[in-house]
Amino acid sequence: MAKITDIIVPLRRSSTSCSPLSRLEKLLVITLFLITILCISLFISLVALMCQRVSPCDDFYEFACGGENQNGFMPEDRTNLWRASLLQSEVDKKLKGGQSHFKNLK
């Protein structure tokens, strides 16, 4: 399996050939990649919480938050703060999972 640093084009180039990435450049590339993946997955999670059948002009609250109950995301015994803690735990899991990439750098 290819490493992420093997896939991404090096950040700096010389006039004749690509020079290898420094440790700091590798960390930067991996960090940017993980942030991008994290943003996409959080966007998908937020869209799933929205209610697409309601127009935001008619009922913005139902549009923005109605998908929680419709899709069964919100347990009966939870408050609206549950959504924020759910997203925070998703972010924490994804960040902890990404730490393995940093251990393999030379």
NORRAHU-V517246 format. One record per residue. N is the residue number from 1. PSI is psi in radians with two decimals (999 if undefined). Layout:
BEGIN
N_PSI, N_PSI
END
This chain:
BEGIN
1_2.34, 2_2.55, 3_2.73, 4_-0.60, 5_-0.36, 6_-0.45, 7_-0.72, 8_2.39, 9_2.38, 10_2.59, 11_-0.57, 12_2.56, 13_2.57, 14_3.07, 15_-0.47, 16_-0.61, 17_2.95, 18_2.27, 19_2.65, 20_2.68, 21_2.46, 22_2.94, 23_-0.75, 24_-0.71, 25_-0.67, 26_-0.78, 27_-0.72, 28_-0.79, 29_-0.80, 30_-0.73, 31_-0.80, 32_-0.68, 33_-0.80, 34_-0.68, 35_-0.71, 36_-0.83, 37_-0.74, 38_-0.78, 39_-0.74, 40_-0.78, 41_-0.62, 42_-0.65, 43_-0.78, 44_-0.71, 45_-0.73, 46_-0.68, 47_-0.64, 48_-0.46, 49_-0.21, 50_2.70, 51_1.87, 52_-0.28, 53_-0.16, 54_2.39, 55_2.35, 56_-0.41, 57_-0.53, 58_-0.82, 59_1.57, 60_-0.68, 61_-0.79, 62_-0.68, 63_-0.82, 64_-0.57, 65_-0.12, 66_-0.39, 67_-0.33, 68_-0.88, 69_-0.66, 70_-0.72, 71_0.04, 72_0.42, 73_-0.58, 74_1.92, 75_2.67, 76_-0.62, 77_0.13, 78_2.77, 79_3.14, 80_-0.37, 81_-0.28, 82_-0.64, 83_-0.77, 84_-0.73, 85_-0.55, 86_-0.82, 87_-0.67, 88_-0.72, 89_-0.60, 90_-0.77, 91_-0.80, 92_-0.75, 93_-0.77, 94_-0.65, 95_-0.70, 96_-0.64, 97_-0.53, 98_-0.25, 99_-0.40, 100_-0.50, 101_-0.60, 102_-0.50, 103_-0.46, 104_-0.05, 105_2.50, 106_999
END
